[in-house]
Amino acid sequence: MIPVRQRRWPSGEPTNTHTTALTALNHRITVIAALIVQLATNPTRGMPTLAKSPLGNDAYLRVETPRHKPVTSSESDLSESKKEPSLRRQIVDGGPTSFKFTHLYRFATPLDKWLLLVGVITAGANGALFPLMAIVFGDVLTGFTSIPVDMDAVNKAALNFFLIAVAMFFTDYLSYVAFYYSAERQMKALRSEALKHMLYLDISWYDENDALQLSSRLTGDTVKIKDGMGQKLGDSFRFTVQFIVGFVIGFIRGWDITLVMACVMPFMTISLGWLIKTMRIKSDWAQKVYAEAGSVAEETLGSIRTVASLNGEQKAIKKFEDKVFEAERENIALHKMTSVVFSMFLGSVWIMYSIGLWYGGWKASKGDTTPGDVFAAFFGVMMGTGSLAQISPNVTAVSKAAGAAEELFTILDTASAIDAEKEDEGIIP
């Protein structure tokens, strides 16, 4: 107790105001001292229940939330330290171990699957119709070589050409519409889900990843993905079927001529395979570098007042140019090598044509085959190998789409360290 020194008026009576204030102060000090004693004797519990004060005032009661038992700071730190490694593994290993092109259709609806099926069938039919002209050309050549000219064969070939043209028109139109419509629907779903998942991720994920790169990926990468899922994918199916049907026709009309021409195929296959694989790897790397450069530009433009006030324009420009020049240097070296490989591919094609013409003419001069069969076999193989030259840019676009989508889908497969939708997990205050 603090001793109360009563001030007296001249009449000798103490002041009641000072006495009441000092009594209240003594009461508060008593309550605080009791609280400190109980916390010192039982520190592991939360807020202990306090007894009533000796002065008979109302007791200070402990209030508990009805959800969970109280957790002390030591227990909370221990639980967080135990959870940290598992959450880190979820973030690092949450993505797919190997990316497949079929992962692009993760958000496909039944309508999208039907559109893709129609596009594949019509593109394959369109690719199969083109080599059929080799058979029609062979029949026309046989009709022209006969004396007199076989007009029935010529008229039949003209009608067949017209029917093939009509069929190619409808199949090409349907495949074009189906693939583009399906690609647009997939891009809408992919952009929506990617943005939703990025907003759902906890803030610790943004501490390790540049948020400005995400906008570049949503705008730039999705354009390449749509290009690879659209008509480029349809052309890949079309020219693949054209290659197969062309060689089938060649083997039917002249199997030995086709085999002689096919001896150059290993060089063409190796060069084309190397080209596709290299373009996919380099495309993925270039997308990352351009995304970093885009993030530098967006960050600078977003805070242009601060950059200008600190005279940091040249530093930002240099940082942006370093990223762009790095990608430019690698892409120039890549395309130099690509041009050499592609020229080797086209050179192999024309060497194959020269071998086929020489061998076919030699057989026709001996009377072992007819000029019509030689031309049909040669023209079928020529259309088949010509499709390989046309398929390479389309397959490259599909490979670029897969490479651009790999990083984006890795983000989609990343688990959030804090799941706000689960109310029965974590520490709830």
C-alpha positions as CSV (number, residue, x, y, z in Angstrom):
1,M,0.0,0.0,0.0
2,I,1.2,3.5,-0.8
3,P,0.9,5.7,2.3
4,V,-1.7,8.4,1.8
5,R,-0.7,11.8,2.9
6,Q,-3.9,13.6,3.6
7,R,-3.8,17.3,2.9
8,R,-5.8,19.3,5.4
9,W,-7.6,22.5,4.9
10,P,-7.3,25.2,7.4
11,S,-10.2,23.7,9.2
12,G,-8.3,20.4,9.6
13,E,-10.5,18.2,7.4
14,P,-8.9,16.0,4.5
15,T,-9.9,16.4,0.9
16,N,-12.1,13.5,-0.3
17,T,-11.0,13.9,-3.9
18,H,-7.4,13.0,-3.4
19,T,-8.3,10.1,-1.0
20,T,-10.6,8.5,-3.7
21,A,-7.9,8.8,-6.4
22,L,-5.2,7.2,-4.4
23,T,-7.5,4.4,-3.3
24,A,-8.3,3.5,-7.0
25,L,-4.5,3.6,-7.8
26,N,-3.8,1.2,-5.0
27,H,-6.5,-1.2,-6.3
28,R,-5.0,-1.2,-9.9
29,I,-1.5,-1.9,-8.6
30,T,-2.8,-4.8,-6.6
31,V,-4.6,-6.3,-9.6
32,I,-1.5,-6.0,-11.8
33,A,0.7,-7.5,-9.1
34,A,-1.6,-10.5,-8.9
35,L,-1.5,-11.0,-12.7
36,I,2.3,-10.9,-12.8
37,V,2.5,-13.5,-10.0
38,Q,0.2,-15.9,-11.8
39,L,1.9,-15.5,-15.1
40,A,5.3,-16.2,-13.4
41,T,4.0,-19.3,-11.7
42,N,2.2,-20.8,-14.8
43,P,3.8,-19.3,-18.1
44,T,2.9,-22.2,-20.4
45,R,-0.8,-21.4,-20.5
46,G,-2.4,-18.5,-22.3
47,M,-4.2,-15.9,-20.4
48,P,-5.0,-17.3,-16.9
49,T,-8.1,-16.6,-15.0
50,L,-7.7,-13.9,-12.4
51,A,-9.1,-14.1,-8.9
52,K,-11.3,-11.4,-7.5
53,S,-9.4,-8.4,-6.0
54,P,-9.4,-8.0,-2.3
55,L,-11.4,-4.8,-2.6
56,G,-14.4,-6.8,-3.9
57,N,-14.5,-5.5,-7.4
58,D,-15.6,-7.7,-10.4
59,A,-13.0,-10.4,-11.4
60,Y,-11.1,-10.3,-14.7
61,L,-12.2,-13.5,-16.5
62,R,-10.4,-15.4,-19.3
63,V,-12.1,-15.4,-22.7
64,E,-11.4,-18.3,-25.1
65,T,-12.4,-18.6,-28.7
66,P,-14.6,-21.6,-29.4
67,R,-12.7,-22.9,-32.4
68,H,-9.4,-24.2,-31.3
69,K,-7.3,-24.6,-28.2
70,P,-4.9,-21.8,-27.6
71,V,-1.5,-22.2,-29.2
72,T,1.6,-20.5,-27.7
73,S,4.2,-18.8,-29.7
74,S,6.7,-21.7,-29.1
75,E,4.2,-24.3,-30.4
76,S,3.3,-22.1,-33.4
77,D,7.0,-21.7,-34.4
78,L,7.6,-25.4,-34.0
79,S,4.6,-26.3,-36.2
80,E,5.6,-23.9,-38.8
81,S,9.2,-25.2,-38.9
82,K,7.8,-28.7,-39.3
83,K,5.5,-27.7,-42.1
84,E,8.1,-25.6,-44.0
85,P,10.0,-28.4,-45.8
86,S,6.8,-30.2,-47.0
87,L,5.4,-26.9,-48.3
88,R,8.7,-26.2,-50.1
89,R,8.6,-29.6,-51.8
90,Q,5.1,-28.9,-52.9
91,I,6.1,-25.7,-54.5
92,V,9.3,-27.0,-56.2
93,D,8.0,-30.4,-57.1
94,G,4.4,-29.5,-57.7
95,G,4.7,-29.2,-61.5
96,P,4.7,-32.1,-64.0
97,T,7.9,-34.0,-64.3
98,S,7.5,-34.2,-68.1
99,F,5.3,-32.1,-70.3
100,K,3.2,-33.7,-73.0
101,F,1.3,-31.9,-75.7
102,T,-2.0,-33.5,-74.5
103,H,-1.6,-31.4,-71.3
104,L,-2.7,-28.4,-73.4
105,Y,-6.2,-29.8,-73.5
106,R,-6.6,-30.1,-69.8
107,F,-9.5,-27.6,-69.8
108,A,-11.2,-29.1,-72.8
109,T,-14.9,-29.6,-72.7
110,P,-16.9,-32.3,-74.7
111,L,-17.5,-29.7,-77.4
112,D,-13.8,-28.9,-77.6
113,K,-13.1,-32.7,-78.0
114,W,-15.6,-33.0,-80.7
115,L,-14.2,-30.0,-82.5
116,L,-10.7,-31.5,-82.2
117,L,-11.9,-34.9,-83.5
118,V,-13.6,-33.2,-86.5
119,G,-10.5,-31.2,-87.2
120,V,-8.2,-34.2,-87.1
121,I,-10.5,-36.3,-89.4
122,T,-11.0,-33.6,-92.0
123,A,-7.3,-32.6,-91.9
124,G,-6.3,-36.2,-92.5
125,A,-8.8,-36.6,-95.3
126,N,-7.5,-33.4,-96.9
127,G,-3.9,-34.7,-96.7
128,A,-4.9,-38.1,-98.2
129,L,-6.7,-36.5,-101.1
130,F,-3.7,-34.6,-102.4
131,P,-1.5,-37.6,-103.2
132,L,-4.4,-39.3,-105.0
133,M,-3.7,-36.9,-107.8
134,A,-0.6,-39.0,-108.6
135,I,-2.9,-41.9,-109.6
136,V,-5.0,-39.6,-111.7
137,F,-1.9,-38.2,-113.4
138,G,-0.6,-41.6,-114.1
139,D,-3.9,-42.6,-115.8
140,V,-3.9,-39.4,-117.9
141,L,-0.3,-40.1,-119.0
142,T,-1.3,-43.6,-120.0
143,G,-4.2,-42.3,-122.0
144,F,-2.1,-39.7,-123.8
145,T,0.6,-42.3,-124.7
146,S,-1.9,-44.6,-126.5
147,I,-2.6,-44.2,-130.2
148,P,-5.2,-42.8,-130.7
149,V,-5.6,-40.9,-127.5
150,D,-7.9,-42.6,-125.0
151,M,-10.5,-39.8,-124.5
152,D,-12.5,-41.9,-122.1
153,A,-9.5,-42.1,-119.7
154,V,-8.8,-38.4,-120.2
155,N,-12.5,-37.4,-119.4
156,K,-12.5,-39.8,-116.4
157,A,-9.3,-38.2,-115.1
158,A,-10.8,-34.7,-115.5
159,L,-13.9,-35.7,-113.5
160,N,-11.7,-37.2,-110.8
161,F,-9.7,-34.0,-110.6
162,F,-13.0,-32.0,-110.1
163,L,-14.2,-34.3,-107.4
164,I,-10.9,-34.1,-105.6
165,A,-11.0,-30.3,-105.7
166,V,-14.5,-30.2,-104.2
167,A,-13.6,-32.6,-101.5
168,M,-10.4,-30.8,-100.6
169,F,-12.3,-27.5,-100.4
170,F,-14.8,-28.8,-97.8
171,T,-12.3,-30.8,-95.8
172,D,-9.8,-27.8,-95.7
173,Y,-12.6,-25.4,-94.6
174,L,-13.9,-27.7,-91.9
175,S,-10.5,-28.5,-90.4
176,Y,-9.5,-24.8,-90.4
177,V,-12.7,-23.7,-88.6
178,A,-12.6,-26.7,-86.1
179,F,-8.9,-26.1,-85.1
180,Y,-9.2,-22.4,-84.8
181,Y,-12.5,-22.5,-82.8
182,S,-11.1,-25.1,-80.5
183,A,-7.8,-23.1,-80.0
184,E,-9.7,-19.9,-79.1
185,R,-11.8,-21.7,-76.6
186,Q,-8.8,-23.4,-75.0
187,M,-7.0,-20.0,-74.7
188,K,-9.9,-18.4,-73.0
189,A,-10.1,-21.2,-70.4
190,L,-6.3,-21.3,-70.0
191,R,-5.9,-17.5,-69.4
192,S,-8.9,-17.5,-67.0
193,E,-7.5,-20.4,-65.0
194,A,-4.0,-19.1,-65.0
195,L,-5.0,-15.7,-63.7
196,K,-7.3,-17.3,-61.1
197,H,-4.5,-19.6,-59.8
198,M,-1.9,-16.7,-59.7
199,L,-4.2,-14.7,-57.6
200,Y,-4.8,-17.7,-55.3
201,L,-1.1,-18.4,-54.6
202,D,0.2,-17.1,-51.3
203,I,2.5,-14.1,-51.1
204,S,5.6,-16.2,-50.3
205,W,5.4,-17.6,-53.9
206,Y,5.7,-14.0,-55.3
207,D,8.7,-13.4,-53.1
208,E,10.6,-16.1,-55.2
209,N,9.0,-15.3,-58.6
210,D,8.9,-12.1,-60.5
211,A,5.3,-11.0,-60.8
212,L,5.9,-8.8,-63.8
213,Q,7.0,-11.9,-65.8
214,L,3.6,-13.4,-65.4
215,S,1.8,-10.8,-67.4
216,S,4.3,-11.3,-70.2
217,R,3.6,-15.0,-70.2
218,L,-0.2,-14.5,-70.1
219,T,0.1,-12.3,-73.2
220,G,3.1,-13.6,-75.2
221,D,3.2,-17.3,-74.4
222,T,-0.5,-17.8,-74.9
223,V,-0.3,-16.4,-78.4
224,K,2.3,-19.0,-79.3
225,I,0.2,-21.7,-77.6
226,K,-2.8,-20.7,-79.6
227,D,-0.8,-20.7,-82.8
228,G,0.4,-24.3,-82.0
229,M,-3.0,-25.5,-81.2
230,G,-4.7,-23.9,-84.2
231,Q,-4.2,-24.3,-87.9
232,K,-0.5,-25.3,-87.4
233,L,-1.6,-28.4,-85.6
234,G,-4.1,-29.1,-88.3
235,D,-1.4,-28.7,-91.0
236,S,0.8,-31.1,-89.0
237,F,-1.8,-33.8,-89.2
238,R,-2.5,-33.0,-92.9
239,F,1.1,-33.3,-94.1
240,T,1.7,-36.4,-91.9
241,V,-1.1,-38.2,-93.6
242,Q,0.0,-36.9,-97.0
243,F,3.5,-38.3,-96.4
244,I,2.1,-41.7,-95.5
245,V,-0.4,-41.9,-98.3
246,G,2.1,-40.7,-100.9
247,F,4.6,-43.5,-100.0
248,V,1.7,-46.1,-100.0
249,I,0.8,-45.0,-103.5
250,G,4.5,-45.2,-104.6
251,F,4.8,-48.7,-103.2
252,I,1.7,-49.8,-105.0
253,R,2.5,-48.4,-108.4
254,G,6.2,-49.0,-108.3
255,W,7.7,-50.5,-105.2
256,D,11.3,-50.8,-106.5
257,I,11.3,-47.1,-107.6
258,T,10.0,-46.1,-104.2
259,L,12.7,-48.1,-102.4
260,V,15.4,-46.5,-104.5
261,M,14.1,-43.1,-103.8
262,A,13.7,-43.9,-100.1
263,C,17.4,-44.6,-99.6
264,V,17.9,-40.9,-98.9
265,M,15.2,-40.8,-96.3
266,P,17.5,-41.4,-93.2
267,F,19.3,-38.1,-93.9
268,M,16.0,-36.3,-94.2
269,T,14.6,-37.8,-91.0
270,I,17.7,-37.1,-88.9
271,S,17.9,-33.5,-90.0
272,L,14.2,-32.9,-89.5
273,G,14.2,-34.5,-86.0
274,W,17.2,-32.5,-84.9
275,L,15.5,-29.3,-86.2
276,I,12.3,-30.0,-84.2
277,K,14.1,-30.9,-81.0
278,T,16.4,-27.9,-81.1
279,M,13.6,-25.4,-81.9
280,R,11.6,-26.6,-78.9
281,I,14.5,-26.3,-76.4
282,K,15.6,-22.9,-77.7
283,S,12.1,-21.6,-77.8
284,D,11.6,-22.4,-74.1
285,W,14.8,-20.6,-73.2
286,A,14.0,-17.6,-75.4
287,Q,10.6,-17.2,-73.8
288,K,12.1,-17.1,-70.4
289,V,14.6,-14.4,-71.5
290,Y,12.0,-12.3,-73.2
291,A,9.7,-12.6,-70.2
292,E,12.5,-11.2,-68.0
293,A,13.1,-8.4,-70.4
294,G,9.4,-7.7,-70.5
295,S,9.3,-7.5,-66.7
296,V,12.1,-5.0,-66.7
297,A,10.2,-2.8,-69.2
298,E,6.9,-3.1,-67.2
299,E,8.6,-2.3,-63.9
300,T,10.4,0.7,-65.4
301,L,7.2,2.1,-67.1
302,G,5.1,1.4,-64.0
303,S,7.4,3.5,-61.8
304,I,8.6,6.0,-64.4
305,R,8.3,9.0,-62.1
306,T,10.7,7.4,-59.6
307,V,13.1,6.3,-62.3
308,A,13.1,9.7,-63.9
309,S,13.6,11.4,-60.5
310,L,16.6,9.2,-59.8
311,N,18.0,9.5,-63.3
312,G,17.8,5.8,-63.8
313,E,16.6,5.7,-67.4
314,Q,20.0,4.6,-68.8
315,K,20.4,1.9,-66.2
316,A,16.9,0.5,-67.0
317,I,17.6,0.7,-70.7
318,K,20.9,-1.2,-70.3
319,K,19.3,-3.8,-68.2
320,F,16.6,-4.3,-70.8
321,E,19.1,-4.4,-73.7
322,D,21.3,-7.0,-72.0
323,K,18.4,-9.4,-71.8
324,V,17.2,-8.7,-75.4
325,F,20.8,-8.9,-76.8
326,E,21.3,-12.2,-75.1
327,A,18.2,-13.7,-76.7
328,E,19.1,-12.1,-80.0
329,R,22.6,-13.6,-80.0
330,E,21.4,-17.1,-79.2
331,N,18.5,-16.9,-81.8
332,I,20.9,-15.8,-84.5
333,A,23.3,-18.6,-83.8
334,L,20.3,-21.0,-83.8
335,H,18.9,-19.9,-87.1
336,K,22.3,-20.1,-88.7
337,M,22.5,-23.7,-87.8
338,T,18.9,-24.2,-88.7
339,S,19.4,-22.8,-92.2
340,V,22.3,-25.3,-92.8
341,V,20.2,-28.2,-91.6
342,F,17.2,-27.2,-93.6
343,S,19.3,-26.7,-96.8
344,M,20.6,-30.3,-96.2
345,F,17.1,-31.5,-96.0
346,L,16.0,-29.8,-99.2
347,G,19.1,-31.0,-101.0
348,S,18.3,-34.5,-99.9
349,V,14.8,-34.1,-101.4
350,W,16.1,-33.1,-104.8
351,I,18.8,-35.8,-104.8
352,M,16.0,-38.3,-104.2
353,Y,14.0,-36.9,-107.1
354,S,16.9,-37.2,-109.5
355,I,17.6,-40.8,-108.4
356,G,13.9,-41.7,-108.9
357,L,13.7,-40.2,-112.4
358,W,16.9,-41.9,-113.5
359,Y,15.8,-45.3,-112.2
360,G,12.2,-45.0,-113.5
361,G,13.4,-43.9,-116.9
362,W,15.9,-46.8,-117.0
363,K,13.1,-49.3,-116.2
364,A,10.7,-47.8,-118.8
365,S,13.4,-48.0,-121.5
366,K,13.7,-51.7,-120.8
367,G,9.9,-52.2,-121.0
368,D,9.7,-53.5,-117.4
369,T,7.0,-50.8,-116.5
370,T,4.8,-48.3,-118.2
371,P,5.4,-44.5,-118.1
372,G,2.1,-44.1,-116.2
373,D,3.2,-46.3,-113.3
374,V,6.6,-44.6,-113.2
375,F,5.0,-41.2,-113.1
376,A,2.4,-42.3,-110.4
377,A,5.1,-43.8,-108.2
378,F,7.5,-40.9,-108.6
379,F,4.7,-38.3,-108.1
380,G,3.4,-40.1,-105.0
381,V,6.8,-40.2,-103.4
382,M,7.4,-36.6,-104.4
383,M,4.2,-35.4,-102.8
384,G,5.1,-37.5,-99.7
385,T,8.6,-36.0,-99.3
386,G,7.4,-32.6,-100.2
387,S,5.0,-32.7,-97.2
388,L,8.0,-33.2,-95.0
389,A,9.4,-29.9,-96.1
390,Q,6.0,-28.3,-95.4
391,I,5.5,-30.1,-92.1
392,S,8.7,-28.8,-90.5
393,P,7.5,-25.2,-89.9
394,N,4.2,-26.5,-88.5
395,V,5.8,-29.0,-86.2
396,T,8.2,-26.3,-85.1
397,A,5.2,-24.1,-84.2
398,V,3.7,-27.0,-82.2
399,S,7.0,-27.6,-80.4
400,K,7.2,-23.9,-79.6
401,A,3.7,-24.0,-78.2
402,A,4.6,-27.0,-76.0
403,G,7.8,-25.2,-74.8
404,A,5.9,-22.0,-74.0
405,A,3.2,-23.9,-72.2
406,E,5.6,-25.9,-70.0
407,E,6.4,-23.0,-67.6
408,L,2.8,-21.8,-67.6
409,F,1.4,-25.2,-66.7
410,T,4.1,-25.6,-64.0
411,I,2.7,-22.5,-62.3
412,L,-0.8,-24.0,-62.7
413,D,0.4,-27.2,-61.0
414,T,2.1,-25.4,-58.1
415,A,0.4,-25.9,-54.8
416,S,-0.2,-22.9,-52.6
417,A,1.5,-23.0,-49.2
418,I,-1.6,-21.5,-47.7
419,D,-4.9,-22.9,-48.8
420,A,-7.5,-20.3,-47.9
421,E,-10.4,-22.7,-48.9
422,K,-9.7,-25.2,-46.1
423,E,-11.2,-24.0,-42.9
424,D,-10.1,-27.0,-40.8
425,E,-6.4,-26.5,-41.3
426,G,-3.8,-24.1,-40.0
427,I,-3.9,-21.7,-37.1
428,I,-7.2,-19.8,-36.8
429,P,-7.2,-16.8,-34.4
